[in-house]
Amino acid sequence: MSSMNSTKTVFEDFQINVKLKISALWIAVMFCYVYGDYIQIYVPGILAKAMEVKATTETQFQFFAVALLMVLPSVMIFFTLVVKPKINRWLNIILSTLYIIMLIATNLTETWGFYLFLTTIEVLISVVIVWYAWNWPRIKNKEISK
């Protein structure tokens, strides 16, 4: 009798650290924000409306608020990689949750399909960020158990 040895090959894989996963998700959500804002300039009337903007304190405050909203995902890409897990976890949960609320609230009256699509993707990515942060892997600390 002859016996046949069957070998099954599988693709090599490795465990990706949760910090890298969350950082990559912040990159993805940031690109969606940028693409949405870029595409929006082609919506009829947007550029004309932008040309009517006056340099008032209110306008400067609005622009600062938008800049703040856009800079947070950018810095979270880096902060997620370097901040200690305990703070990192809560920072990602809180900021992503705030972004989810803001995205839904600011797009309730939106009618353009591309913007609704990108908003949906941004919300889903933010939910995944919250999920990964909430389920951050834990290890037993030997010093605490002593």
N, C-alpha and C positions, 0 to 999 in steps of 0.2 A: 504494500500500500504506500502510496505517496501522499504526503501531506503538503498542501499548498499554504505557504505563509502569505497572508494578506496584509499589506501595509496600507494604512489609510493616512493620507497626508492632510494636514490642516494648516490654515494660514497662521502665521506667527502673529501674536498679539501681546500687548503689555498693558498693565494697569496705568491709567492716566490719573495723575494727582487731581483732586477736586479743585485746587487753586487754578490749575491750567484750564480745566473745563469751564469754570465760571469766568475766568479772564477771557477765554475765547468767545463765550456767550456775550460778554459786554462788547467785544469787538463787533460781533454780528449785529447786535441791537444798535450800536452806534452807526454802523453803515446804513442800516434801514432808516434811521433818523436823517442822516445826510442825504441819502437818495430821495427820500420823501420831500425834503425841503428843496432839493435841486429840481426835481421833476415839477414841483408846485410852481416854480417861476414861469412855466409854460402854460399854466392855466390862464385862460383869457381874463384880463382885468387885473391880474396880480401885479404885474410890472407897473401898470398905470397907477395903481393904488400905492405902490411903493414910492413912485415919483412924487406923490402928494404929501409924503411924510414931512412934518415940520420938526425942527430941532427944539423940542420942549423938554421940560423936566420929566413929564409923564412918558414921553417917547424914549428918553434915555433910560428911565426905569424899566420900561417894557423890554428894551433891547438888552439891558443888563440881566433881566430875569431869563430871557431866552438864552443868553450866553451861559448863565449859571446852569440852566437845564442841560445844555449841550456839553459843558465841560465835565460834569459829574460822570457820565459814562466813560469819557476819555481817561480821567484819572483813576476810575475804578478798575480799568484794565491793569494798571500798575499796582494800585493798592491791594487788589485781590491777590497778587503774587507775593507781596512783602509784609502785609499786616498779619499779626498773630491770629491764629484761628478763632479764638473766642470773640474778639472784636470784629474780625473779618466776617464771620458768620452773620452777626447781627447787622453789620453795615450793609451787607448784600441783601439780607431779608428786608430791612427797612427801606433802603433806597429803591429796590426793585418794586416793592409794594407801592411806594409813593408814585413811582413812574407808571405803574399799572392804573392807579386811580386817576392820575393826571391825563394819561392817554385816553382813557374812556371818557372822562369829563370834557376834554377839549375837542373830542371828535364826534360828539353826539349828533351834531347837525351837519356833519360832513356828507357830501353827496358824490364826490369823485371816487370812482372805484379803486384807482391805484392807491389813493390815500387810505381808504378803508382796508384794503389788502395789507399795506405796509403796517398800519396800526394793529391789525390782527396778528401779524407776524411778530411785531414788537412786544405785544402783550404776551403772546405764547412764549417767546424767548425769556421775557421777564419772569413768567411763571416758572419756567425751568430753572432760572437762576435762584429763585426762592426755594424751589424743591431741592436743588443740590445743596444750597446753604443750610436749609433746615435739616437735611439728612447727612450733614457733614460727618465723615467717618470719625469714629472715636477709637482711642486705644486706652488700655488700662495704664495708669501712671503708677508705677511701683512705689514711688515716694508717698503718694497720697494714701495708698492702701496700708502703709505701715503704721 
